[in-house]
Amino acid sequence: MKYLRGLAAICLVQAAGFAHSASPEPSPARYTADGRLEFPEGYREWIFVTSGLDMSYSQLPSMAGHSMFDNVFVDAASYREFQRSGTWAPGTMLVMETRGGTEKGSINRRGHYQAGAVMGVEVHVKDPQRYKGGWAFFQFENTAPATMVPTSEDCYSCHREHAIVDTTFVQFYPTLLEIATAKGTASTAQRP
């Protein structure tokens, strides 16, 4: 009997630990008192989603001889939720950093690689209670808190019109596109 009580206690402790680990994690988004988004310190330790080279959504010609890489990261809790459901939970933060690309350096003889410091950071935050439309964009010039990009800017309408999962461009994130397709959450209208 004593053995069964001990075993029951162990099971309760394990169940409590499992229940705790299954609870949703808080959003990494932090705001100042006046509603500016604080810089997402440590985002490079989040889940790497994709990288693009010289991508543009404009018909205007690109700048000759100048390459840019975009690297996209998402917080780990939101990534796990996307794997489970095929969509983004409230609190999701996607961070896109831009870096210059170069082709000449060290032993490289062909192709491009990322070089130099981060040139810019943009953040896409999902918070339906805070933002009309559910999502907001922020553009950081440095690590100082950023104000929300006004909803009149083209990024909002572009994401509404062309994104295939919950206003995000999952069509450019191959691993997540596979998940969204399998879960039936990807719009077929904007596939590559």
N, C-alpha and C positions, 0 to 999 in steps of 0.2 A: 504494500500500500504506500509506504514511504517512497519507494521507487517511482510509482505512478504519479504521485504528487510532484516529485522533482521533474519528471518528464513533462507533465502538464505545465509546470512553471517555465521550463525551457521553451516549449511550444508557444506559450503566450508571449514570451520575450521576443522570439523570432517573428511571430506574427505582427507584433507591435513594430518591430524594425522594418518589416516588409511594408506595412501600411504607411509608415513614415516615409520610406523611400519612394513609394508610389504617389505621394501627394505632389501637386504641382509646385514647381520651383518659382520663386518670385521673378518678375521681369528684371532684366538687368538695367532697364531704363531708369535713370535718376534725373529729377528736375530741380531747378532752382525755384525759389519762392515765386518768381515772376514768370514761370512756365518755360524757361529755356532748358534745353536738354544738355545735361552734363556729358562731357566727352567720354566715350565708352572705353575707359582704360582697360588694357588687357585683351582687346578684341582679337588680337593676333593669336591668342590661345584658344579661341573659339573654333568651331568647325569650319574648315575651308570648303567653300561650295564650288567656286569656279574661278577661272581667270579668262579675260578676253584681251585681245591685242588689236588696237586701233579700231575698236568698235565705234560706230556713230549711227544715230537714228535720223540723221539729217541727209538731205540730198546734196548739201554743199560739199565741195571737194575737201579732202583732208589736207593737212599741212605737209607739204613735201619735206621729206627728210626728218620728220619728227614722229616718233612712235610713242604710244601710251599703252600701258597695261592697266587693266582693272582687276582687282582681286576682291572677291566677295566672301564674307564670313557671316555666320549666323550663330547666335548663342546656342549652347548645347541642349538646353531644355526644349527650345523651339524646334531644333533639328530632330530630336527624338519624337516629338509630337508629329512632325511632318512624316517621319518614317511610319508612324502608327496609323495616321489618318489621311495623309495625302494633302493636308492643308495646314495653314498657320494658325496657331493659338493666339489669343490676345496676349500681349506682352512681347511678341516676337520683335527682335531687332536684327536687321540685316545691315551690315556695314560694307561699303564699297570704298576701298582705298585706290588711289591712282598713283602710278609711278612711271617715270620716263623709261623708255626702252632704248637700247642701243645695240649695235651689232659689232662694234670694234672694241676689243679689249682682251687682255690676257691672251689665252690661246684660242679664243673663238675666231673662226674663219667663215662661218655661215650662220644665218638665223639671227634672232634677237633674244636678248635677255634683259631682265629688269635691272635698272641701275639707279643709284642715288637715293635721295630721301623721298619720303611720301610727299606727293604734291597736293593731295587733297583727300578729304574724307567726307563721304555722304552717308547718312543713316536713314533707313526706312523703318519706321516704328508702327506696330499695330496696336492700337488702343481705342476700341470703339466707344468707350465711355468718355474719352477725352477729345477725340477728333471726329468731326462730321465726315462720313465716308470711311471711317475706321482706321485709316492710315495717315501718317504725316511724314514729310521729308525734312531733313535738317542737313545743312551744309556747314562743315567746320573749316575755318581758316587756320586755326591752330587748336590747342587743347582747351581754349576758353569755351564756356557754355554757348550753345548756338540757339538762335531763334528759329522757329518753324518757317520753312519756305512757304510763302503765301499760296493758298489754294488756287489762285488765279494763274500760277505758273504752269507751263506746258507739261511738266513732269507728271502732274496729277492726271490730266486728261490722256496723256500718252499711256500711262500705266493702266488706266481704266479701259482704254480701247484695245491695247495690244498684249497685255499680260495674259497668261493662260491659267494661272492659279492665283486667285485672291489678290489681284493687282500686282503680282510679282512676275518677273520674266523668267519663270522656271524653264521656258523653252531653251534658255541658254545655260542651264545647269543640268548636264546630262544625267547625273546620278539621281537627282530629284525628279527629273522628267520621267524617268523610268518608274519611279514610285507613284507619281501622280497619275500616270497612264494606267498602271495596274489597279490603283484605287478608284479610277473613274472620276478624278477631280480636275483633270486637265481639259481645258477647252480645246477643241480641235481647230478653231478658227485661225490661230496665230502660230501654228507649228512651223518649224523651219523646213 
